[in-house]
Amino acid sequence: MDNELLKKVRKIEIKTRSLSHQIFAGEYHSAFKGRGMAFSEVREYQFGDDVRNMDWNVTARLRSPYVKVYEEERELTVVLLVDVSSSSVFGTMQKTKRELIAEIAAVLSFSASINNDKVGALFFSSKVEKFIPPKKGRSHLLRILSELLEYKPQHAGTDISEALRFLTNAIKKKCTAFLLSDLIDVDESGNPNYEDALKIAVNRHDLSVINVYDPREKEIPNVGFVRVRDAETGQESWVDTSSAQVRDYYNRWSRELSARSQNLFRRYNVDNVSIATDSDYVKSLISFFKKR
């Protein structure tokens, strides 16, 4: 790791580790712990015990009723699905979307680490670019963080389905997964391309979506003629932003895209939060945790 990257990693580690210790660890624990139950022991049946927990093998062997006792799983596997497509480098405010995603991912990683959870990461564009299997330890987290800051994707586009399918196939045991993306992956009608993969993934894992966006993607200002370029396709065109009709059309299109993704998440009961590059992501994440 070169000196410049090391400085970046240490800077973001200091900031996000502090936030994780002071704020997020308790909220994270409340939001994501206890979702699964692990077998603990067998004991004699007591009045009021759920008969569905009867251990019939032990009961038959000892000729007395026994039940299985379960406890909350204390250790989770957390996987970050990180969008590294070309659209993620866009930013008109304090941060690009990629930089904000890196900070949020770091906070989630350190919060998970404080709770003794394994953390892994999957970087995706139109392909799965890199998979870092879940592990524990500071050196492992710093590796994920350095990759978040410096990874150069091989492809420009976005295919969320590809990432979700990889997650479903690679992680067999139920995990807690966070999809961090601008969600710019729609068909010509503006409908999300990833519904089928999402439907399968949420049945296998505890999936949450963190939608990161730049305010200029929601509403374009009146700045006259501007040349715009699609970061993922390279296509360029001139746009007359002084036209109220053009601005209204774009703003309406943007709202419809957001509404369709929200409808999709409601349909499959996927927890999600949208965070702008100029907003306080700390407040947004705390609110998101508390609603789970």
Residue pairs with C-beta under 8 A, 6 or more apart in sequence:
1 9
1 146
5 146
5 149
5 150
8 149
9 142
9 145
9 146
9 149
12 102
12 103
12 106
12 145
12 149
13 106
13 110
13 142
13 145
15 103
16 103
16 106
16 107
16 109
16 110
17 106
17 110
19 107
19 110
19 282
20 28
20 107
20 110
20 111
20 113
20 114
21 110
21 114
23 282
23 286
24 107
24 108
24 110
24 111
24 285
24 286
24 289
25 111
25 114
25 115
27 111
27 285
27 286
27 289
27 290
28 108
28 111
28 112
28 114
28 115
28 289
29 115
30 289
30 290
31 289
31 290
31 292
32 76
32 176
32 206
32 292
33 72
33 73
33 74
33 76
33 115
34 72
34 73
35 73
35 176
35 206
36 72
36 73
36 76
36 174
37 70
37 71
37 72
37 73
38 70
38 71
38 72
38 73
39 68
39 69
39 70
40 69
40 70
40 71
41 68
41 69
42 55
42 58
42 66
42 67
42 68
42 69
43 66
43 67
43 69
44 64
44 65
44 66
44 67
45 54
45 59
45 64
45 65
45 66
45 67
46 67
49 67
50 67
53 67
53 68
53 69
53 70
54 65
54 66
54 67
54 68
55 66
55 67
55 68
58 66
59 65
59 66
74 116
75 116
75 117
75 118
76 112
76 115
76 117
76 118
76 175
76 176
77 117
77 118
77 120
77 134
77 171
77 173
77 175
77 176
78 108
78 109
78 112
78 117
78 118
78 119
78 120
78 134
78 175
78 176
78 177
78 178
79 119
79 120
79 121
79 122
79 134
79 167
79 171
79 175
79 176
79 177
79 178
79 205
80 105
80 108
80 109
80 119
80 120
80 121
80 122
80 144
80 177
80 178
80 180
81 122
81 124
81 163
81 164
81 167
81 177
81 178
81 179
81 180
81 181
82 101
82 105
82 121
82 122
82 123
82 124
82 148
82 180
82 181
83 101
83 124
83 125
83 158
83 160
83 179
83 180
83 181
83 182
84 98
84 123
84 124
84 125
84 129
84 151
84 153
85 124
85 125
85 126
85 153
85 155
85 156
85 157
85 158
85 184
85 231
85 232
86 125
86 153
86 156
86 157
86 231
86 232
87 97
87 158
87 182
87 184
87 231
87 232
88 96
88 97
88 98
88 101
88 181
88 182
88 212
89 96
89 97
89 98
89 231
90 96
90 97
90 214
90 217
90 231
91 97
91 98
91 99
91 214
91 277
92 214
92 215
92 216
92 277
93 214
93 215
93 276
93 277
93 278
94 277
94 278
95 103
95 277
96 214
96 277
97 182
97 212
97 213
97 214
97 277
100 212
100 275
100 277
100 281
101 148
101 180
101 181
101 212
102 145
102 148
102 149
103 281
104 180
104 210
104 212
104 275
104 281
104 285
105 121
105 144
105 145
105 148
105 178
105 180
106 145
106 148
107 285
108 178
109 119
109 141
109 144
109 145
110 141
112 118
112 119
112 176
113 119
113 136
113 138
113 141
116 136
117 136
117 176
118 134
118 135
118 136
119 134
119 135
119 136
119 140
119 141
119 144
120 131
120 132
120 133
120 134
120 135
120 171
121 130
121 131
121 132
121 144
121 147
121 148
122 128
122 130
122 131
122 132
122 163
122 166
122 167
122 170
123 129
123 130
123 131
123 147
123 151
123 153
124 158
124 159
124 160
124 162
124 163
124 166
125 153
125 154
125 155
125 156
125 157
125 158
125 159
126 155
126 156
126 157
126 158
126 159
126 162
127 154
127 155
127 159
127 162
128 162
128 163
128 166
129 151
129 153
129 154
129 155
130 147
130 151
131 166
131 170
132 143
132 144
132 147
134 171
134 175
156 231
156 232
156 233
156 234
157 232
157 233
158 181
158 184
158 185
158 232
159 185
159 193
159 194
160 179
160 181
160 183
160 185
160 192
160 193
160 194
160 197
160 198
161 185
161 193
161 194
161 196
161 197
161 198
162 197
163 179
164 179
164 194
164 197
164 198
164 200
164 201
165 197
165 200
165 201
167 175
167 177
167 201
167 205
168 197
168 200
168 201
168 204
168 205
171 177
171 205
174 204
174 205
174 206
175 205
175 206
176 205
176 206
176 208
177 201
177 205
177 206
177 207
177 208
178 207
178 208
178 209
178 210
179 207
179 208
179 209
179 210
180 210
180 212
181 209
181 210
181 211
181 212
182 211
182 212
182 213
182 217
183 192
183 209
183 211
183 261
184 232
185 192
185 193
185 194
186 192
186 193
186 257
186 260
187 193
190 253
190 256
190 257
190 260
191 260
192 198
192 260
192 261
192 264
195 264
198 207
198 264
198 268
198 270
199 268
201 207
202 268
202 269
202 270
207 270
208 270
208 271
208 272
208 273
208 288
208 292
209 265
209 270
209 271
209 272
209 273
210 272
210 273
210 275
210 288
211 261
211 272
211 273
211 274
211 275
212 274
212 275
212 276
212 277
213 274
213 275
213 276
213 277
214 276
214 277
214 278
215 276
215 277
215 278
217 254
218 251
218 254
218 255
218 258
219 247
219 250
219 251
219 254
220 239
220 241
220 247
220 250
220 251
221 241
222 241
222 242
222 247
223 241
223 242
224 240
224 241
224 242
225 238
225 239
225 240
225 241
225 242
226 238
226 239
226 241
227 236
227 237
227 238
227 239
228 236
228 237
228 238
228 239
229 235
229 236
230 236
239 246
240 246
241 247
258 274
262 272
264 270
265 271
265 272
271 288
271 291
271 292
273 284
273 285
273 287
273 288
274 284
275 281
275 284
275 285
